[in-house]
Amino acid sequence: MWRVLAHTQPGDSVFTMCRRLFHGYPAAVRRHYAEHRYGSMVLANRAARTAGFSVLIMEWDDLFVIRPWDRRDWARVEIRPDEPVPDHVRRLIESSVPVPRDGALLGLVADHVVRAMLVAHGRLTEPWDDASAVPGILVLPLVGGQPADRPALTGSPADYERLWEYLARGKVMDLSALIAHRPGRVFWVPNEGERADQRPSGRIVVTERTGSGGCWLLAGVYAGNSAQRDGMVLPTARHLLARPGVVDVARGYGSLRPPMRREPSPTPAMPSST
């Protein structure tokens, strides 16, 4: 049985639980409007045998809406402060854990050094889109790091609860602000041949060691464990940065899917010594 998350307290109404979700998990919230008041988050249902996702939307101060990831599965439900909510909606929210918002970049930290980068993906689909591309997290350890430094996290929905615990304990940090203020240092390199409708995959190249608040993001290549198998020859940072579709993450590219229309980035510098 899973532990009770911060948004679930005895006696709370469903509306109160929704408010707790938005206030307690800001790294999961995708803002929709310029005033930064309203937004949405994706929830993963921990009670389901297979990963099931829903979207919780804050439409107004007094109105939440929850709908399935695949809009064809069930009808959306409105959640208001003083109105009854179906029991199955209460059970769904009580048993769900937030998913980091699409495009979020997190760092798994040990001894003040980022040992792996965590890349969240899960761009909300339009009604006409294929809903089979579900949210997830890419876990990208630093190439050349010690095996003992590689994270136990696999990026599966079962990891989300542990991820929020790590974030609360300072073992995971949000790298978004650090990267945004240092353009030309962190680049997303999609795998060759990847299409915009596929699950994102790729690597991150950091060209210069960067630090903030006593934590260091080392220069180098961050790649998934499958790309770091023993004996496998990996492309160098120089070769990766020469590939098409490279994106400077500091430019605010919210989703790490391959860009459909984007001006080319300036030629990035090569990584410096860590």
N, C-alpha and C positions, 0 to 999 in steps of 0.2 A: 504494500500500500504506500502511495506517495505521501509526502509530508504536505501540510496545509501551507499554501502560498500566502504572501502578504496581503493579497487582495480579498481573501476569504476570512471573515471573522464571524463568530456565532451571532445570529440574529440580524445580520446585515440583509438589506433588501438587494435585489439583483441590480437595481440602479446604483446603489452605493458600491457594490463590487466593481461595477464598470468604472466608476469614478476612481476607485482605488487603483485599478489597472493603469489608467492613464497617468495618474500622479506617481505611482510607484515604479513604473517601468518606462522612463522617458526614451531609452534607447530602442524601444519597440515602436514608438509612435512615428508615423509618417504624417507630416503636416500637409494640409491641402490648400490652405488659404494664406494670403499675405499677412493677416493679423495674427497668425500662429495660435489661434484659439482652438480650432477644430482639426480633426485628423482621423486616422484609422490605425489599427494594429491587427496583425494576424495572430490567431490563437491556434495552438496545437492541442488536440484533445488527448490527454494522457490516459483516459479510460478506454479508448478504442484499441482493438487488437492491431489494427494497422493505422498508420498516421492519418488522422483526419484533421482538416484545417477549416477554420471559419474566419470571417472578417468582422471585427467590431468597429463601428463607425460612430464617432461623436458628431452628430449633425448640429445640435444646438446645446446650450447649457443644460436644458431639461429634456434632452432627447438623445438616446443611443439607438442604433440599429445594428442587429447582428444578422449576418447572412452566411451561407456556405461559401467555401472557396469556389466550388463549381456551382454556379447559380441555378443549375437545373436540379440540384439535389433536394432542396426544400425552399419554401417561401421565406423571405426576410421577416423578421419580427422586430417591432418597435418596443423600446424599453423606456418607460417614463417613471418619474419619482413615486407617484401615488397610484399607479395602475397595476393590476395583477399581471404576472408574466407566466406563461406556461411552464409546468414543472420541468419539461425536458430542456428548456432554455436555462433554467437555474442549474440543473445538473451539468449542462455543457460548460457553463462559465466556471462553476466550482471545480471542474476536473480539467480545466485548460491551463496552459502555460503560454505566456507571450513568446513570440518569435522576434529576434532582432530585426529591425526594419531593413528593407531592401537597400543594398549599397552600404550598410554600416560596416566599418572597419574596426575591429577590436584586436587587442594584443594580449596574448597570454604571457604573463610576466613572472620571472623568477630571478631573484638576486638583482633586481633593478634593470634587467635586460629582457626585451621582448624575444621569447623563444619561438613563438609561432604567431602568425597573423590569421585572424578569423574573418572571413568575408561572407556576409549575409546576403542572400538573394531571395527574391520573392516578389517581383513586380506584380502589382494588382492587375488582373486581367480585365479586359473589356468584355461586354456580353457576347461579342462575336469571336473572341479569342479561344484558343484551345486551352482548357483549364488543366491539362495533364502535367504541365510544368509547375510543380508545387514548390513551396519555399524550402530553403535549406541553408546550410552553412558549409563553406569550404574551409578546411583546416590546412594551413600552409606553414609547416615548420621551416626554419632557416636551413638551407642546404649547407651541408658541412658541419652542422651541429652534432653534438653527441647524442647517441640514441636515447640516453637517459633523460635528455632535455625534451624529447618529443612528447607532445601532450597525449593524455589518455582520451581526450575528446575525439570523437570520430565525425562529428557533424550531424549525427542522426537526431531525430526528434527526442529520443531518450536523453540526449545531452542538455536540452534546453534548461531544465530545472537546475542542473549542476552549473551551467553557465551563469545564471543569475546569482547563484550562491558565490561563485568565484568573483563576479563583478562587485558584489557587496563587500567581499573580504579584501578587495584590492589585488587579487591575483589575475584579474582581467581588467584592462583599461580601454576606454574609448579613444581611438587614435585620430578621430575625425578632425578635431580642432588642431592637433599637432601638425597633421599633414596639410590642412587647408592653409596654414600660415607659412608654409615652406614649399612653394611651387617648384617644379623641376627636380624633385628628389624621389618621389614615389610614383611608380608607373604600373598600371595593370596591363598584362600581356595575355590576350585571349589565346587559347589553343588554336592552331591553324585548322581551317576548315569548319570552325564552329559557326552555326547559324543563329540568327537572332531569336528563333523559336525554340532553341535547345536550352537545356539546363546549363548555366554558365560554368565554364571551366577555364583554368589558366593559371598564371603565376604572377607574382608581384616582384618587381625589381626596385630595390632601394639603392640610389646612387651615392648617397652620402650619409654618414652616421648622423642621426638626429636625436636630440634629447629634450626633455621637458619634465620638470618636477622630479628630478632624480631618476628618471627612467630613460633607457636608451633603446632606440631602434637602430640596429646595426645595418650597415651597408651589405648588400648581397642579394641573393635570389631566394625567394620563399616559394616552396612548391609542395604539393601534396605528397603523401607517403608513397603512393603508387608511382610517382615520378622519381622517387629516390631509392628505388630497389637496388640491392647490392649488384655492382658490376655494370649498372646502366650508365651510359655516357650521357651526361646532361648538357644541354646548350649553355654556353656562357652568357653572362649578362649582356655583353656586346651583341651577340647574335640574337638574343631575345628582343632587345630594344630596336633592332633593325627590321623586325617583322611588321607587317601591316596591322592596323587596328590598335596600336599602342596608345594608351590614354594616360595623361597626367592626372592622377587622382585628385590633386589639389584644385583642379578646375571645377569641382563640384559635380562630377558626373555621377548622378544619384544611383543609377543602376549599372552593374558591371556586366550586363549583356553587351554583345558586340554593338557598337554604335551604327545606326542606319545612315544618318547624315551628320557629319561632323567635320569641322575644319581640321587639317592636320596639325599635330602638335609640333613645336620646335624640336629639333634633334636633341635628345637628352644627353647629358654628360655621362661618362662612364663611372661606375662605382669607385669610390675611394677606399682606401684601406680601412678595415674595421678596427 
